Every structure is written in structure tokens, then in C-alpha cells.
Amino acid sequence: VMAAAAGAASPADKERFICIYPAYLNNKKTIAEGRRIPIDKAVENPTSTEIQDVCVAVGFNVLLEKNKMYPREWNRDVQYRGRVRIQLKQDDGNPCLPQFPTRKSVMLYAAETIPKLKTRTQKMGGSDQSLQQGEGGKKGKGKKKK
């Protein structure tokens, strides 16, 4: 039985891919809520698709699991769903990509790269204004209630 278990535990096996949930990289989350990298390096609400995109682009073997949920994520919205599995190591135990020896290095890279994605850079142009308007709107509503 042990031999079979050891065989299945090959790093190239899908079961052995590391999991990265969007919560790990989200600057809106606290450490207690599942953030795993420093807040100044984290991204605003990353999606599993974005994590997948940056990891595929750098050459990782990636598996997107759309319907998986991060256990600590209370919000069941589609945008918070999904996790990315990444093959970190080859069969012989060496990293697939030498520049990413640890899961932390992958997370930091993804968080650093996601803001540069085309989908992000285009959205950012318009969202700055809408954010300001939104804040103004909230203030206005507060005054009306009084």
C-alpha cells in the first residue's frame, strides 16, 4: 500500500500540484482571512483566471479548478470561486521553473504580475473615476438620511 501511495505522490501528479487560491493574494483580506503574502505586494481582488493567466504565461503547467472554494471565503460569488493548481516540481523533485523554487515565490510573482495584465490596465483607467464617484455618492446618501 505504501508503494502505491509513494507512486501517487510524484510531484508531476495532479494531486501534488500546489493550490493557489485568489484569497492568498488579495490585499482586501487579512492574514486571518487567508492572505499569505505581505499586503503591500498583494493585489486587489485577484481572480483564479488571472492567476492562471500569469502562471501559464511564465510557463507553468496549470490546472484551473473553477468550482473549488477557499474554505475561509464566506462570499460565494463566482468572482471569488476557483483555485489554481500549479506544478511546482518535476518528477525528480526539482523545480519546474528554477526561478520559482517555492509556492511563496509563485504567489509573489503572480501578485506582482496580475496588475500588469491587459484586463487590469484597461479597467484601471475607468475605475479610478467611478470609485471616486461611488465614494461621493455614499457620502451624499449619508447626509440625506440625517
Phi, psi and omega per residue, in radians:
V1 nan -0.706 -3.113
M2 -1.096 -0.671 -3.120
A3 -1.081 -0.735 3.134
A4 -1.096 -0.751 -3.132
A5 -1.097 -0.741 -3.136
A6 -1.130 -0.667 3.125
G7 -1.100 -0.747 -3.106
A8 -1.191 -0.382 -3.039
A9 -1.487 0.211 3.087
S10 -1.047 2.347 -3.081
P11 -1.040 -0.333 3.137
A12 -1.438 -0.136 -3.140
D13 -1.317 2.455 -3.084
K14 -1.008 -0.558 -3.138
E15 -1.115 -0.418 -3.042
R16 -1.677 -0.048 3.102
F17 -1.098 2.557 3.082
I18 -1.334 2.629 3.111
C19 -1.775 2.356 2.987
I20 -2.175 2.048 3.062
Y21 -1.639 2.576 3.116
P22 -0.952 -0.546 -3.112
A23 -1.027 -0.526 -3.106
Y24 -1.069 -0.490 -3.011
L25 -1.913 0.109 -2.960
N26 -1.562 2.082 -3.120
N27 -1.299 -0.098 3.087
K28 -1.485 -0.140 -3.083
K29 -1.799 2.692 3.030
T30 -1.595 3.011 3.077
I31 -1.037 -0.711 -3.123
A32 -1.098 -0.519 -3.128
E33 -1.511 -0.031 3.000
G34 2.066 0.051 3.091
R35 -1.221 2.427 -3.067
R36 -2.108 0.021 3.120
I37 -2.223 2.821 -3.104
P38 -1.006 2.511 -3.021
I39 -1.099 -0.547 -3.129
D40 -1.251 -0.284 3.102
K41 -1.743 -0.200 -3.056
A42 -1.325 2.909 -3.070
V43 -1.991 2.746 3.092
E44 -1.408 2.103 3.088
N45 0.680 1.136 3.091
P46 -1.238 2.662 3.080
T47 -1.887 2.805 -3.141
S48 -1.094 -0.577 3.138
T49 -1.134 -0.689 3.131
E50 -1.136 -0.726 3.130
I51 -1.088 -0.759 3.116
Q52 -1.022 -0.815 -3.089
D53 -1.014 -0.831 -3.069
V54 -1.230 -0.555 -3.125
C55 -1.307 -0.658 3.080
V56 -1.125 -0.717 -3.082
A57 -1.075 -0.570 -3.086
V58 -1.551 -0.140 3.007
G59 1.927 0.241 3.120
F60 -1.373 2.706 2.965
N61 -1.519 1.960 -2.936
V62 -2.142 2.540 3.113
L63 -2.251 2.151 3.125
L64 -1.738 2.171 3.105
E65 -1.913 1.695 -2.967
K66 -1.153 -0.607 -2.986
N67 -1.700 0.118 3.092
K68 -1.407 2.549 3.129
M69 -2.073 2.514 2.997
Y70 -1.260 2.231 -3.033
P71 -0.980 -0.576 -3.096
R72 -1.510 0.022 -3.111
E73 -1.492 1.967 -3.105
W74 -1.413 -0.428 -3.089
N75 -1.431 2.101 -3.053
R76 -1.603 0.172 -3.119
D77 -1.072 2.662 -3.136
V78 -1.015 -0.622 -3.063
Q79 -1.110 -0.448 -3.119
Y80 -1.664 -0.016 -3.083
R81 -1.485 2.896 3.002
G82 1.697 2.653 2.999
R83 -2.524 2.788 -3.102
V84 -2.005 2.274 3.055
R85 -1.835 2.355 -3.042
I86 -2.257 2.329 3.071
Q87 -1.367 1.905 -3.078
L88 -1.525 -0.640 -3.048
K89 -2.178 2.663 3.060
Q90 -1.468 3.106 3.135
D91 -0.918 -0.690 -3.054
D92 -1.409 0.024 3.077
G93 1.615 -0.103 3.092
N94 -1.411 2.624 3.119
P95 -1.054 2.470 3.071
C96 -1.082 -0.729 3.110
L97 -2.118 2.049 -3.027
P98 -1.012 -0.476 -3.124
Q99 -1.309 -0.143 3.125
F100 -2.192 1.351 -3.100
P101 -1.332 -0.412 -3.050
T102 -2.220 2.840 3.106
R103 -1.147 -0.554 3.125
K104 -1.085 -0.726 -3.125
S105 -1.100 -0.624 3.114
V106 -1.172 -0.761 -3.115
M107 -1.095 -0.768 -3.122
L108 -1.124 -0.712 3.120
Y109 -1.086 -0.809 -3.105
A110 -1.067 -0.768 -3.104
A111 -1.137 -0.570 -3.115
E112 -1.298 -0.588 -3.000
T113 -1.563 -0.556 -3.065
I114 -0.952 -0.769 -3.134
P115 -1.059 -0.366 -3.109
K116 -1.512 -0.110 -3.124
L117 -1.057 2.578 3.134
K118 -0.990 -0.745 -3.106
T119 -1.056 -0.579 -3.127
R120 -1.354 -0.809 -3.038
T121 -1.135 -0.614 3.109
Q122 -1.206 -0.804 -3.117
K123 -1.064 -0.706 -3.028
M124 -1.016 -0.648 -3.115
G125 -0.962 -0.841 -3.079
G126 -1.468 -0.485 -2.959
S127 -1.304 -0.421 -3.135
D128 -1.025 -0.813 -3.122
Q129 -1.149 -0.812 -3.074
S130 -1.098 -0.589 3.116
L131 -1.097 -0.791 -3.124
Q132 -1.092 -0.760 3.127
Q133 -1.056 -0.747 -3.125
G134 -1.015 -0.790 -3.139
E135 -1.099 -0.750 3.124
G136 -1.036 -0.771 -3.128
G137 -1.040 -0.740 -3.129
K138 -1.084 -0.760 3.139
K139 -1.042 -0.776 -3.117
G140 -1.032 -0.793 -3.135
K141 -1.046 -0.699 -3.125
G142 -1.074 -0.716 -3.112
K143 -1.154 -0.743 -3.104
K144 -1.034 -0.698 -3.112
K145 -1.062 -0.671 3.135
K146 -1.199 nan nan
